[in-house]
Structure formats: C-alpha cells, structure tokens
Amino acid sequence: MPLLMEIPPLLRPAETVQMQTLAQQTSDQSFEPTPPKTEPTVNTIIDDQLKQKIRTHEGAVPYPYKDSRGYWTIGIGHLLNPENPTVLPKKYQQYAQNQDANFKNNNTTPALSPEQIESLFAKDYEKHRKEASKFLEFNQLGPSGQAAITDLVFNMGAGKLSGFKKMFEGIRKGDTAQVERELKNSNYWNQVQNSRKNWVLENLKQGVFENLIRKVK
C-alpha cells in the first residue's frame, strides 16, 4: 500500500483549456474599478444634522431682510454686508422696506434661487465651522457641545463669541451651571428665539458631560 495517495488534478485537461481561454479574454478587457463604499464619519453625520438645524433656525429667505439685530441678511443667515451690516447694498435697494423675514411687500420677487441659497450656505457653514474649531475649548467639548459652539459662531460670529470669557471658563472647569448662567446673562439670550437658544444651551451642557465621560474612559 503506497504511503501517499494519488491526488487527482483539480481540473481535467479540457477544463484547463477553457479556463486559460477565459483568463485570456478577461485580461483583454478593461474594467473600471468599483470604488469602495465609504461609511459616513461621526463628524459628517453631526455636520449634516447641524446644517439642518441651522436651516430650521435661520429659515431660507430668497430676498433681503433685517434680522433681529437689524442686520441685512439673505438666504440662510447670510450677511449681505459684513463690514457694515446695517447698510443694504445698492443692488438690493428695491427691498429697502423689508423689516424682517416675514415682510410681505417684496416676497414675490426672489433675489436668489434655491441653488444660490444652498451654495452660499455651504460656504458660510464651512467658514464658521473652521472658526469654531479654533477655540481652545472646542476640543474640550463632546460632539453636542461642538455643534452648539458652531451654531453660536454662525449666529454671532467668532469675534463676539470670544467675549464670552466666563462661559468658556465654565466649559474648561466642567461647570454647566456657570455655562448656563453666563449664556443667559448675555445679549444673545435676549435676541435669539427660544427654540434656538434653548437648543444651544442644552447641547453645550451635554457637550460638557460628554467630555467628562470621555475623560473617565
């Protein structure tokens, strides 16, 4: 009895020829590689949710109007004249009577298309997101708090937010009571609609908790 059994070939001769022919045909064809599927990252998901929240907060108005501070705005919270926000640019003078986003006189004449509104919003969001991330306290917050800081920058600008020194101190200390107290004692709290400011406050506090949990882990 032989020590080793004879192992039959995996393919019979005819099958081998067929496989060689198929391989040759395949090599002669050019295929476009299928790109790998990419799952959305946590940051992408948060950005998408925050963008939708800002759309809800700001509205999407296709004509110039004055916001709660008297600044001329269009689209999704886009300032028309950042250097002098209370002055309406000349090309929009037909809208000079608009006192707020609900003014009915000039609504029938949109100044921007939906595509133009979204294009402006995308640029504004990226700008404010980058400005928000430059605050040292940004990385001392969990994702919820980072979203809140971004919304604050979108609403008032990084320059004004930098003046909230005691609020940022509360973030560094992990003191949510101080964060709440300082935000409520600001002009921001009196100017912004309830739904928005309460959302920002709750997310700031949640972001502090998220960071504390992260430290424990």
Secondary structure, 3 states (H helix, E strand, C coil): CCCCCCCCCCCCHHHHHHHHHHHHHHHHCCCCCCCCCCCCCHHHHHHHHHHHHHHHHHCCEEEEEECCCCCEEEECCEECCCCCCCCCCHHHHHHCCCCCCCCCCCCCCCCCCHHHHHHHHHHHHHHHHHHHHCCHHHHHCCHHHHHHHHHHHHHHCHHHHCCCHHHHHHHHHCCHHHHHHHHHCCHHHHHCCHHHHHHHHHHHHHHHHHHHHHHHC
